[in-house]
Amino acid sequence: MITPHWATEAEVPPIQPDAGYWQSLLVEDDPDPQFRTYCHLFADRRPWQRGCIDELFREIADYKVAGLLITDTRMRRIYHPYDGGADVFLTTPQERDRTRDRHTDWLSNHLSGL
């Protein structure tokens, strides 16, 4: 799992006690340091167990957590839940189509499925 922390300082904040610091990205390189934006990324590896991230899903749905990315260990597949649904990034169009066909109840009622 990858969680972001947005800040105006390059210094990494000690806010993720269960997750290790991974990297920081300079997102907005404004000449005025007050308006520079950094995204500090923290990574946490958890063995999969049914229900192990249910509490996180509840926090996302309740607007308490945002930006969480759930990936496989090689970061080839990404699940990005947010308060109104989720995005799923897969490796190939074929994998996308199989997942879509297997989980039609995940899709929007809109004709495009989005």
Secondary structure, 3 states (H helix, E strand, C coil): CEEEEEECCCCCCCCCCCCEEEEEEEEECCCCHHHCEEEEEEECCCCCCCCCCHHHHHHHHCCCCCCCEEECCCCCCEEEEECCEEEEECCCHHHHHHHHHHCHHHCCCCCCCC
